[in-house]
Every structure is written in C-alpha cells, then in structure tokens.
Amino acid sequence: MSGFPEFGYRNHELFVESVSLQQIADEFGTPCFVYSRAALTKTYQEFDAAFAKRDHLICYAVKANSNIAILNLFAQLGSGFDIVSGGELQRVIKAGGDPRKIVFSGVGKNAHEMRMALHAGILCFNVESEAELVTLNRVAKELGKIAPVSLRVNPDVDAKTHPYISTGLKENKFGVPASEAERIYQSAHLYPSIRFTGLDCHIGSQLTELEPFMQASNKMLNLLDTLQSQGLEIEHLDLGGGLGIRYTNETPPSIKDYVAALCASTDQVKQRLLIEPGRSLVGNSGILLMRVEYLKHTSARNFAIVDAAMNDLMRPALYDAYHDIIPVNNNNGDMKSYQVVGPVCETGDFLGHDRKLGLTDGDLLAVMSAGAYGMSMSSNYNTRPRAIEVMVDGDTVHVIRQRETIDQLIAGEQILS
Ligand SMILES: *Cc1c(COP(=O)(O)O)cnc(C)c1O
C-alpha cells in the first residue's frame, strides 16, 4: 500500500478519503482512475516545505499525469511545470499555470512548439543538442525574441533503475555530454537570439537511492563553477526529477530527505534551485479501480480477467513493473494465486502475476500507486475507450475526465469517398 492514510480500509471496505470505492464503481463504472486531492496537496506541500527558505521552483513533470484538474491544483499551490511538448504547454496554460514557471524539456522540440513556447513566455528551454540550439536561435530571431536556455547535461551517472527509464548514462539519447557542455556554453556568441540562463540535468526515473542524485549534483556544480569562472551568469540550477516511490517494498528516500540532500549538496551556490518531480508528486495519490469479469481456472494457472488492461496501465507490460492489487471488499474468501490479466489480445497484457487473492466474479480490485504514468501513458489499443478519471475531495467525487466514447475514438477517421 502507498502508505497514504487517504487510501485505507474501513470495516473491510476500501475508501479514498471519505468515499468508498464501491460507491465510485457503482456511480461511475470501471475501469476508473481515482485520485485523492488531499494526498496530492500534501505531497506538493511536503516538497515545498522541504526547501524551506531556499530560492526554489518545483516544476511538476506534466507527463506523469497531465489531467488539467491536477495541473490546476498544483498551479494553485504555486507549482511550475516541466513540459515535453506543445500539447503539454497548452494543457498547462488551459489549467491556469503560469508560463513564466514553465521549463520545456525533450530531445525533439520542433519549430512550431518553440514558437508557441516563446509566445507564451516560458522560463526556460532545456536544450538537448547543438542542432536544437540552431533551430531555437532561428525561431527566436524570427519572432524578435531572446530564448532563455539551459543545456541539459548528461552527467553520465548510473541511476540504478530500469534501463528504459534511465536517462543519464552517456549511451542514452538525452542531453549533451558534460565534456562538450563547456564548449557549447562558450559558443553563446554564435546564437545571438539565445541567452544561457541555467544548467540542467535529469538522470532517470524511479530512483530509490540518493547516491546517483549526489553524483549528478556534484558534476553539475563542477561545471557551474567552470562556467562562472569564465564569466557566464547562470541564474538557476535544474536538477531534474526522478525520485522513486514505494510500489511495494522499495525504500526510496523520503521527499524531505531527498530535498534536504539536494539543498545541502548545493549550499555553496547562490543560484535558484529547480527540480522536476513527476512520479513522486502523483504516483501514490491515485489508484486504478477495476472489476473482475471472469475467473478462469486451468490446470496450469488461475486467471482473474479484469476490465482494465495494458492500454489503461501500461507499466506492467512495458517495464514488468509491480503494482499492488488489493480487493475493495476485504472479506477474503478462498485465497488463490492469480494471474491478473486484461481483455487485450496480447500475452503481455497483465496487471499482476501470482497475486494471492480471494475472488469471485464481479469483485472490485484496486491497482495501487497508479497516479503516475497511468492515464498519461494509456492508449486506445483494441479500440478500448480510455477510462474515466475522478478526484475525491473529502466526501465529494469530482469527474475530472469523462469516460471516452467509441464515437470520440473514431471521430477523425474516414472511409475513402
Ligand atoms: C520524465 C521527466 C521528469 C520526471 O521524472 P519522474 O521520474 O517522474 O520524477 C523530469 N524531467 C524530465 C526531463 C523528464 O523527462
């Protein structure tokens, strides 16, 4: 379990804040993503409080969960945003986010997205290659603007996480090597419509140890030192996101300890600190509610076939990721070991392997820690409409995204005329 008191049993029934998940399933159907407003708020405030008096900006990584209700909640709490596309920029603006608190990451920003971001007046482009600098300089010049830029430096540290979500090794596609960063900053004169304002890195996701963060931070500090000694004025240091969460028995550093370590390792620099947390801000504040459609017992295995699938929550299929799966009504019947699988026609379509559950047809289950990289990675594979999303606030349930309809799904398609 996530450890949040917002998700817990009352009389053998699973609740989110003051609302039972049984009630949510009855009213809104399944599959359904359910978020706790209180848990989201507390998590943001924990990050913010940990920075104490340090000049800082928390830039929530929108890709972890981009629902505009969640973006709006964070914006109201003072958050900035880390975006990776023009679409995410539009979401943040629609949600009431302050463009001056947006950093724009990603290896493949196109000219159109750059134009949108320059018009909006974002805080910084986190640029990942010299080729991108050339394009950004040209686009900014056309608009008569100066683009604020951080280079994303690849510090070549091992984040010790799943290879698909490790980004800070020299063989990854992200950022520029530290060995080249200095030269690129020194070539600022080649890019008159760009101003280097920051220094940035992001080494990977779901990190459960502080050590790689400290290694990256030290490398960035060395580079910052060099740049400053050469007369460059760097205004902010962006140390990226990547703090892991507890899905089952991981023991990541607490938010408080993580932020304290970042602050301590950079206490000799005067620059504003930026971080870009995604998963750690939203992961444990959401669950995926689903229903058992069929139980199927074969001589080899027991299958619980549920109405959520890999298209709703891709992490198990994509990374072999583990999510706790727990019953909504905890009156444990006959316990068996189940393969919890969805209706999608792929062997990789599973949500959990070998889970000890006491089930009957129609039971409700909750996939825990589904707040990050759940809905935002969902797809329509097998022409499955996307799940509904609701946010619980005390005893109130707000729909924050309607369940998709088949009509919406095929609206853009056409038969040859
Ligand atoms: C994905 C991403 C993040 C957020 O990572 P989490 O592991 O979710 O905290 C931050 N910065 C960049 C550049 C990213 O690509």
The ligand as an SDF file (V2000), in Angstrom:
LIG
                    3D

 15 15  0  0  0  0  0  0  0  0999 V2000
   10.1080   12.3710  -17.0650 C   0  0  0  0  0  0  0  0  0  0  0  0
   10.9360   13.5320  -16.6950 C   0  0  0  0  0  0  0  0  0  0  0  0
   10.8740   14.0540  -15.4030 C   0  0  0  0  0  0  0  0  0  0  0  0
   10.0570   13.4260  -14.3060 C   0  0  0  0  0  0  0  0  0  0  0  0
   10.5810   12.2210  -13.9210 O   0  0  0  0  0  0  0  0  0  0  0  0
    9.9620   11.4590  -12.6380 P   0  0  0  0  0  0  0  0  0  0  0  0
   10.7610   10.2410  -12.5380 O   0  0  0  0  0  0  0  0  0  0  0  0
    8.5370   11.1990  -12.9420 O   0  0  0  0  0  0  0  0  0  0  0  0
   10.1350   12.3760  -11.4710 O   0  0  0  0  0  0  0  0  0  0  0  0
   11.6140   15.1910  -15.1340 C   0  0  0  0  0  0  0  0  0  0  0  0
   12.3810   15.7870  -16.0830 N   0  0  0  0  0  0  0  0  0  0  0  0
   12.4750   15.3000  -17.3310 C   0  0  0  0  0  0  0  0  0  0  0  0
   13.3270   15.9810  -18.3140 C   0  0  0  0  0  0  0  0  0  0  0  0
   11.7570   14.1610  -17.6800 C   0  0  0  0  0  0  0  0  0  0  0  0
   11.8610   13.6740  -18.9170 O   0  0  0  0  0  0  0  0  0  0  0  0
  1  2  1  0
  2  3  1  0
  2 14  2  0
  3  4  1  0
  3 10  2  0
  4  5  1  0
  5  6  1  0
  6  7  2  0
  6  8  1  0
  6  9  1  0
 10 11  1  0
 11 12  2  0
 12 13  1  0
 12 14  1  0
 14 15  1  0
M  END
$$$$
